[in-house]
Amino acid sequence: MKDFCVIGSGIAGSVIANLLSKKYSVEIFDKARGPGGRASNRRYKDNQSFDHGLQYISPKSSEFEKFILNLKKKQVVKEWLGNHIDFTLQTKKSIKYIGSKGNNDICKYLIKKIKANYLSEVTKIEFRANFWVVTLNDKKEVYFKKIILTCPFPQFKKLSFMYLDKKILNLDPKMIPNITVMVAYKNYKQIPVSTIKFDDQIIGWAANENTKKRFKSKLSFWTLQASEKYSKSIINLYKNNKKKYELEILKNFENLIGFKSNKVVTANIHGWKYAYSSQPSANLKSLWISDLNLGVCGDWLLGSKAEDAWFSANSLYKEIKKNPLI
């Protein structure tokens, strides 16, 4: 029986799994096809891809900046150069870091020596005396001494509600959805713009994937992120009519920047129902219930950024170290 089960391989899951693996045996389970969580990278062909969740990292604290600069030295991340345009006039200029090959590179690097199971959704967890029974989507049961949940609050609450007190159950982080369209156009010259932040009802943000200099292509690759208002309005609808909403977003992009929908080579819409939280949760950085050997960390506890996920995971590790016995 291994020491720790970590549910989720996003930034929080990868950081806590990496820290724990230096002393304990750890195994990861994730319902996605690969690591990264909302730092996922969607491959189109060869090394051509889209970052359709987390777009970049701009450290705000010296501690997190040190962590990122260390990854830069190891060529896990690099700076995203170019023109970053903000029509809302709200974004402060900052250094933007991205994964060298994809924004899930950080997670890949941190858990490269840890066993990770993908397409393995955890459907139930049960505490039995002194160990956890973890049930997967294929009905298989696996056993661990301790368990760490790094999923968004609604999923965390659904899995573990019977083990939580009212203070935790009554937390109300404002989870915000996000709709993304990944699109590639033919017959357009590359334009010297890396990102555009729009003041628009439908599209909030657009990233020119070609400017990340991960690949060379005659196609023009863009990741379009819908506005918060628009994402909220269709998050529960888009799966039943993907082409309709995909085309609506592309038509709006056409109006904003001039790219024609009839020049689309590939397009794919994706929705994150719990993309990020808009506010911290009751001043909790993480949660460790020692008598149950149950831990929780994630960006939703502190904010909406990858940096928040990193701080939450480090906070949880410090709490676990106070109770070192397995």
N, C-alpha and C positions, 0 to 999 in steps of 0.2 A: 504494500500500500504506500503510495507516494504521499509526501507531506502536504503539498498545496495543489489545489485545483484553482486555476484562474479562468474566469469566464469573460471572454473578450480579448481581442488582440489589437485594440487601438492603442493610442498613446499611453493612456493610464494602465491598461493591461500589460502592455509590453514593458513599461518602466518597472512596475511592481514585480512582474515575473523575472525580469533581469536582476533586480536587486535581491530577490529571494533565492534565486538559483545559485548565488555565490555561497550559500550555506545549506540550502534545503533542496529536496527533489521537487520539481515543479512540472505540471502539465497544463496546457492551454486548450480550451475548447471555444470555437467560434462558429457561428452559423453561416458566415460568409465563405466565399471561395478562396480567400487568401487573407493575409494579415493587413492591418491598417485601420479597421473600423471606418470612421468618417475621414480618415486620411487615405482612403482607397485610391488606387490608380486603375483605370480601365484601359486595357490594351485593345487597339484596333487591328494593327497588322505589324509584324516584325517588332521594331522598338517604338513604333508610333503609338502614343497613348494620351489619355486625358486624366488630369487630376480633378475628379468630379465631386470631391468633398472638401477637405481642407485645401486651401489654395496656397498659402505660404505661412511662414512663421516670422514674426518680428518681436524678438525678446524685449520685455519691458523691465525685467529685473536682472541684476548682475549675476545671480545664481544660475538662472536659466540661460543667460547669454554665455556663461562659461561652459555649460553643457553643450550648447549649440556650436560654439567655436571649436570645442573638442571634436565634435562630429565633422566639422568642416575640415579640420586637419587630416582626418581619416578619409576624406572625400565621400562621406556619406551624404552631406548636404553641400550646397553652393549658393552663391548670391544670385538672385534673379534681377538682372540688369534691365535697362531700357526705360521707356517712357510709361509711367503709371499715372493715368489721367483721372481726375476726380471732378465730375461735373456737379457734385453736391457740395464741394468746397469744405468737406468735413474731415477728411483723412489727413493726418499729419505725415510728413515725409519720414520714412524709416527704411532701414535695410531689410530687404525681404529675402528670406532663405527658403529654398526648396530642396527636395530630395534630388540627388544627382541623376537618378534614373526614373524616379517616381516619388510622390510624396508619402508613400508607404515605406520608403527606404529606411527611415528611422526605426520603424517597428521591425522590419526585416532584420536590421542589424542587431537590435537589442535581443531578439529571441532566436537568433540563428542556431544556437546550441541547445534550445529547449524544444521538447516535443510539442508540436501544435497540431490539433485536429481541426480541419476545416469542414464545412458543410455538416457541422455537428452542433445542432441547436440543443441547448439544455432546456428541457421542458419541465423538469421538476427537481427540487433538492429536498433532502430529508435528513435530519440529524438523528442519529441513533446512538445514544449513550455517549460515545467518545469518537465517533467518526461520521462522515457525510456520505450519503448515497446520492449520486448524481445520475439522473435519468436523461438519456439522449433521445433525439427524435426518432431513432430506429428502435426504441424501447430497451436498448442496451443500458445496463447499470454499471457504473464505475465507482470506486471507493477511494476516499481521501481523508486525511486527518484534519485538514483545514480547507476553507473555501474562501475565495476572493471574488466578488462581483464587481465588474467595471462597466456594466451595461447602463443605458440611460435610466433615469428614475422610474418611469412607468414599468419597464421590464424588470428592474431590480425589485420593485414593490410586489409585482405579481409573483415572482419566484420565492420571495422570502417573507411575505407579510405575516405569517404565523409566528415568526421568530422576532418580530420587531415591536418595540413599545410605541405608544401613541405619539410620542414626540417625533419619532422618525416617520411613522405612517402619515402624520398630518403635515409633513413638509409639502410645500407647494411650489417647486421650481417651475418657472414658466418655460416649458419646452417648446421651442419654435421649429416648425418644419421648414424644409427647403426643397425646392424643385430645381433640378439641373438638366440642361440639354447639352449633350456632347455632339458636335457637328463638324464635318469637314467639307470644304468647298473646293471646287475645281476652277481653274482658269482665272485665279486672282493673284496679283502680285502681293508679296508679303509687305504688310504695312508696318512702319516703325513704331508700333504701340504694343506694349506688353499687357497692360490691363486698362479697363475703362470702368469707372464707377458711375452709373447713370442715376439721374433724377427722373425716374420713370415708374409708372404704375405696374408694369409687368416684369421688366428686366432690371435687376439691381446691379449686376456686375458681370463683366465679360473678361475672359483671359485668353490671350493669344498663345496657344500652346507651343507654337513654333519658336517663340522668343526664349523659351527655356533651354534651347540649344541641346536637346537630348537626341534629336533626330533631324535628318534632312528629308524634305518631301516637297513635291510640287503642289501638294494640296495645302490648303490653309485650315488649320485645326483651331477650333474655338470651344471653350467651355463657357456656357451661359448659365448664370444662376439667377433664378427668379427673385423678385422682390418678396419681402416678408408678407405683405398683404396678399399678393397673388398666390404665393405658396400655400398660405392658410386657406385660401378659397378653393383650391383644387386638390389638396393633399389626399383627401378621402374619395376623390372622383377620378383622378387621372388614370389609374390602372385599368379601368373599364373602357377608356377611350384615349389611349396613349397618342395615337396619330393626331387627334383633334388638338390636344393641348400642345403637343410638340410643334405642330404647324403654327399654332397661335403665337408661340414664343418666337419661332423662326421668322414669321411675318413681322413681328414687332422689331426684331433685330434688323430686318431688312429696312424698315422705316428709319431706324436709328443710325445705321452705318452704311447701308446701301448694298449689302450682299444679297443676291437674289436666291430665293428658295429653289428655283429650277436648276441651280448649280450645286445643289447638295449631293455629295457622294455617299455619305453615311450620316445618320443622325440617330440618337438614342436618348430617351428621357428617363430620368431616375428621380425617385423621391426619397428624402430622408424625413421620416415622420417626426423623429426626435433629434433634429440636427444639433441643436445647442440650447442652452438655457440663457434667458435674458437677464437673470439676476441670481446672485448667490443664494445658498440654502441655509438659513439659520446659523450662519457663522461656523458651520462645520467644514473642516478641510477634508476629513475622512471619517470613517467609523470602524472601530474594532470592538467586537463583543467577545471578550476573552473566554467567558464560560461556554460559549458556543463555538469558538474558533471560527468566527465569521467576520470577514472584513469587506469594506466597501470603499471604493475610490472612483473618481471620475471628474471630468471637467464641470459637470452640472452642479457639483457641490460648491464650486468657487466662481464660476463664470461661464465663458463661452469659448475660450481659446485653448490651444494645445498646451500653452504654458500653465493654464489652470489644471489640466489633466496631470501634467508633470509634477506640480506642487502637491496635488492631492495624493498621488502615488507615493511620493517621498514622505508625506505626512503619515500615511498608513504604515509604511515600512518602519518608521521611528516608533510607532505605537506597538507594532509586533515585536520589535527588539526589546521592549520593556518586559515582555512576557516570552522569553526565549525558549521555554520548554515545549517540545512537540508532544 
